[in-house]
Amino acid sequence: MAAAVARRERRYRTGRTAYGPDLTAYDGSAARVLEREEVLQPRPQVRPRERAVARPKVRVREAGQVSLFAVVGFLAVGVFAALVLMSNVKLAALSSQVTSLSDELSELQSEEAKLRAEYELSVDLAALEQSLTESGTMVKPQSGQVIYLDLSEPDRVELFQEENTADGLNSALESVKQVFENVVEYFR
């Protein structure tokens, strides 16, 4: 049995492990002695190279031709901006007119209410009826003279007017003419 233990110890001392170094070189100390080639020599400090300052090269694009489409586009934007500005000015003028007219309307409505009240106070219906019945010009209506209106039906209007319709090209020209007249009228 002692021989088997000795063989096992020998086998471990002389054998190799799967991933480790040769165990025969291990001398039992934690730090191994480095050989002459393995001893670290201090390296001299080397300064990094200084790069020469170089200006970056600027690449300039050659001047190209102006596109006709771009010019027309900018002109169209300018025209539309001017039209919007003009319509806003007209809108501001119209809104000030509307406010002044609405103030005038409210004044006229209050004056109308006052005048109606004065008119109703000035007319004495009882005295007027009495004077007309005494003169014989005003009499009570007879049963054949009374007419009753039934207003329960909804309102309805029928126009009997002949419309003038144009055919084909004439119709298209008339509609284009009407649109043009509406645009001109809008900007007046």
Secondary structure as UniProt FT lines:
FT   HELIX           2..14
FT   HELIX           23..25
FT   TURN            36..38
FT   HELIX           68..122
FT   HELIX           125..135
FT   HELIX           143..145
FT   HELIX           169..186
//
